[in-house]
Amino acid sequence: MKAINVGLCGVGTVGGGTATVLKRNGEEIARRAGRPIVVTMAANRDLDRARELVGEGVALTDNAMDVVNNPDIDIVVELIGGTTIAKDLVLAAIENGKHVVTANKKLIAEYGNEIFAKAQEKGVIVAFEAAVAGGIPVIKALREGLTANKIEWVAGIINGTSNFILTEMRDKGSAFADVLAEAQHLGYAEADPTFDIEGHDAAHKLTIMSAIAFGIPVQFDKAYLEGISKLEAADIKYAAELGYRIKLLGMTRRRPNGIELRVSPTLIPASRLIANVDGVMNSVLVKGDAVGATMYYGPGAGAEPTASSVIADLVDITRLHTADPEHRVPHLAFQPTAMANLPILPITEVETCYYLRLTVKDLPGVLADVTTILAEGQISVDAMLQKPAGDSAEIVIVTHTAVEKNVNAAIAKIELLQSTIGKVVKLRLEHLNG
Amino acid sequence: MKAINVGLCGVGTVGGGTATVLKRNGEEIARRAGRPIVVTMAANRDLDRARELVGEGVALTDNAMDVVNNPDIDIVVELIGGTTIAKDLVLAAIENGKHVVTANKKLIAEYGNEIFAKAQEKGVIVAFEAAVAGGIPVIKALREGLTANKIEWVAGIINGTSNFILTEMRDKGSAFADVLAEAQHLGYAEADPTFDIEGHDAAHKLTIMSAIAFGIPVQFDKAYLEGISKLEAADIKYAAELGYRIKLLGMTRRRPNGIELRVSPTLIPASRLIANVDGVMNSVLVKGDAVGATMYYGPGAGAEPTASSVIADLVDITRLHTADPEHRVPHLAFQPTAMANLPILPITEVETCYYLRLTVKDLPGVLADVTTILAEGQISVDAMLQKPAGDSAEIVIVTHTAVEKNVNAAIAKIELLQSTIGKVVKLRLEHLNG
């Protein structure tokens, strides 16, 4: 049977991994796909590097548009990253009637609506398993495995750099800056780590999962981001004392009036399986109305893990693309639902539980003042610790479900109290049990 | 667009769940599948019960063959269970050119080869996501999400009843018999619990996963089964002391000379995420050569969780079945590989780590005798505990990787020592890290 011809745009870590695995496991993959899948062309700025990684028998070019315009190429794999060249070549590939596989979370999160609309119009498939949670087939789970469900929420630990840092901070009691330096030294964090530690990368992936789970347009610009760079070792310690782990959690939840879409350091009960996902591993927990909670765990990055997802998409497209064009729905494309009009809620409208830490002068009536302010804001207390700290005291409060704007208002009042020293630390808390 | 007509055979817990979810989430499901999926006919011995569960608008019959022979039915859902009527109706459905969705692990594990061969011949799809790990889309992960990989092993906690019992034994330090009674009282165990606690159910599911993972025929008759009914509270306690949890683990592993296929109570390091899967939840951990380890977790049973998987299959078939028959590979059918000739290894050829517990008279030289026997059997010791027990002593040994037949031979020699009292307890141990 005629092979499917694949063109790689960008031959770096993932491109090299893809070429390697396609060759090593070629026989298995061909049988599962029903026909061989071969890389026949690759584009990279450094042609020598490309040749090293893809081996012989592959036409090389330093111009990605050569791949996109080559009539013999069936599927274009975009592994360049970013939203300039990558966007142009993806749209051009679709225009040329070619299917697209990408690992580019930024591209899909920011331009997905336009890309999917074009794909739907041209009847081609755009697949992006590799863009979210590396090798874990979570997009497939959301879009196919859980297709019987109304998804209620999706929670994810989807950035390995920040998860590694938080794991080390907890295991060693170290400060953020020290662990970041260690992570950079080990290659788990970039020289400029902003994208990972401030939640951008996680928010891109969360945005994509939210669109698939709820059938809404991708709306990365509406996502709330809060990274881990301000997290103090003291909060990790108190969280542990109260029975929680702190993770950089992406959370998207369906509410009657809209969709929550947020990434922030979040306390999770230590008894939850997902709270124990450590190091550079990723995990996504999904709540569906029929199945309940299912969880997916594995490596979120790396050459061969990410290649594993790229190739899973290549196989899916190969299987699907012979479908009769009159009846085929490009199922790997975005399918907007009646929910498409539900807004992404601003962070002030989010309802969840909160962890608060404040430092107060150790005076009579302080606790009464604080708890009165909380009660006035419809915020009820789940747990509390008070510890002496010299002449002061540290008070740690875990609340029941409250609306964020009420919590913000209460914090503002607490900070105005004579007895309060400095600012109140606020972290979100998710029980993830329903 | 014309609806896909589904016929349910067997309207019990899962049939009712399937009908309920198809109705409740019908709009979402139709959009994702590209066309509506409706139950138009159902067969059940108790017609009143069936009417209660499926509601109006569904033709009822007490003869499952009516469903199979109805020319308007596109997909037959087999939820009767067992291997007599169920087998006949599945084969007849295939003969009639109908696709089949089943939750019947026993049927697929024991007769899968014949069923898949027939399906391949007739060009129809037989899907069985609901037969393994309830609502967790693990068959989809193995067959599609991980399709780029050579699978190295699959380990599963795939029987909720036994996992519930083991969790309680550990949490409460109780004896097996007491916890079994409690489980039966709570409805987690049957009046005759043999199928669940002796490993049959887990072995059925493992056999199916093994076939999909390695592309070998289903060979349930070759699976090794060892249940939990002989497990003592003492072993759970010692395991915990040494840093392990005991789970009824299904393990299938690729070896150069064959495939391991076994279910037995197994020690797993407490630090592994899968060791912390408790109660009635299920989990499957897969090692692939490209992606590494990925894990899937969720409810292994229940009306709507299982229905979630049944419906995922219905949607997949609906999407796939419009594919041009000349090119379509019935991808949900079994695809034998070149490995089809690798034998299932007898348990004596298995290589893994072991936990041994023996009671000895507290005499000089006992430990030397025991360790000498182990050394002679090429069995090296990883960890050891010795504790006084009256005039005797209990010795607990954790070994490095050893061949089972050597361990059995060593145990036989140890049991012949004058100093040994009674039998040696032997449990397998898996590190699950590569």
Chai-1 contact restraints between the chains, C-beta under 6 A:
chainA,res_idxA,chainB,res_idxB,connection_type,confidence,min_distance_angstrom,max_distance_angstrom,comment,restraint_id
A,V21,B,A148,contact,1.0,0.0,6.0,A-B,restraint_1
A,V21,B,A290,contact,1.0,0.0,6.0,A-B,restraint_2
A,N25,B,K150,contact,1.0,0.0,6.0,A-B,restraint_3
A,R31,B,Q335,contact,1.0,0.0,6.0,A-B,restraint_4
A,R32,B,T147,contact,1.0,0.0,6.0,A-B,restraint_5
A,G34,B,V329,contact,1.0,0.0,6.0,A-B,restraint_6
A,G135,B,V291,contact,1.0,0.0,6.0,A-B,restraint_7
A,I136,B,T294,contact,1.0,0.0,6.0,A-B,restraint_8
A,P137,B,A141,contact,1.0,0.0,6.0,A-B,restraint_9
A,P137,B,G145,contact,1.0,0.0,6.0,A-B,restraint_10
A,K140,B,G145,contact,1.0,0.0,6.0,A-B,restraint_11
A,A141,B,P137,contact,1.0,0.0,6.0,A-B,restraint_12
A,G145,B,P137,contact,1.0,0.0,6.0,A-B,restraint_13
A,G145,B,K140,contact,1.0,0.0,6.0,A-B,restraint_14
A,G145,B,A312,contact,1.0,0.0,6.0,A-B,restraint_15
A,T147,B,R32,contact,1.0,0.0,6.0,A-B,restraint_16
A,T147,B,A312,contact,1.0,0.0,6.0,A-B,restraint_17
A,T147,B,V315,contact,1.0,0.0,6.0,A-B,restraint_18
A,A148,B,V21,contact,1.0,0.0,6.0,A-B,restraint_19
A,A148,B,S308,contact,1.0,0.0,6.0,A-B,restraint_20
A,A148,B,I311,contact,1.0,0.0,6.0,A-B,restraint_21
A,A148,B,A312,contact,1.0,0.0,6.0,A-B,restraint_22
A,K150,B,N25,contact,1.0,0.0,6.0,A-B,restraint_23
A,A290,B,V21,contact,1.0,0.0,6.0,A-B,restraint_24
A,A290,B,E304,contact,1.0,0.0,6.0,A-B,restraint_25
A,A290,B,S308,contact,1.0,0.0,6.0,A-B,restraint_26
A,V291,B,G135,contact,1.0,0.0,6.0,A-B,restraint_27
A,V291,B,P305,contact,1.0,0.0,6.0,A-B,restraint_28
A,V291,B,S308,contact,1.0,0.0,6.0,A-B,restraint_29
A,G292,B,P299,contact,1.0,0.0,6.0,A-B,restraint_30
A,T294,B,I136,contact,1.0,0.0,6.0,A-B,restraint_31
A,T294,B,G298,contact,1.0,0.0,6.0,A-B,restraint_32
A,M295,B,Y297,contact,1.0,0.0,6.0,A-B,restraint_33
A,Y297,B,M295,contact,1.0,0.0,6.0,A-B,restraint_34
A,G298,B,T294,contact,1.0,0.0,6.0,A-B,restraint_35
A,P299,B,G292,contact,1.0,0.0,6.0,A-B,restraint_36
A,E304,B,A290,contact,1.0,0.0,6.0,A-B,restraint_37
A,P305,B,V291,contact,1.0,0.0,6.0,A-B,restraint_38
A,S308,B,A148,contact,1.0,0.0,6.0,A-B,restraint_39
A,S308,B,A290,contact,1.0,0.0,6.0,A-B,restraint_40
A,S308,B,V291,contact,1.0,0.0,6.0,A-B,restraint_41
A,I311,B,A148,contact,1.0,0.0,6.0,A-B,restraint_42
A,A312,B,G145,contact,1.0,0.0,6.0,A-B,restraint_43
A,A312,B,T147,contact,1.0,0.0,6.0,A-B,restraint_44
A,A312,B,A148,contact,1.0,0.0,6.0,A-B,restraint_45
A,V315,B,T147,contact,1.0,0.0,6.0,A-B,restraint_46
A,R319,B,H331,contact,1.0,0.0,6.0,A-B,restraint_47
A,T322,B,A323,contact,1.0,0.0,6.0,A-B,restraint_48
A,T322,B,D324,contact,1.0,0.0,6.0,A-B,restraint_49
A,T322,B,H327,contact,1.0,0.0,6.0,A-B,restraint_50
A,A323,B,T322,contact,1.0,0.0,6.0,A-B,restraint_51
A,A323,B,A323,contact,1.0,0.0,6.0,A-B,restraint_52
A,D324,B,T322,contact,1.0,0.0,6.0,A-B,restraint_53
A,D324,B,D324,contact,1.0,0.0,6.0,A-B,restraint_54
A,H327,B,T322,contact,1.0,0.0,6.0,A-B,restraint_55
A,V329,B,G34,contact,1.0,0.0,6.0,A-B,restraint_56
A,H331,B,R319,contact,1.0,0.0,6.0,A-B,restraint_57
A,Q335,B,R31,contact,1.0,0.0,6.0,A-B,restraint_58
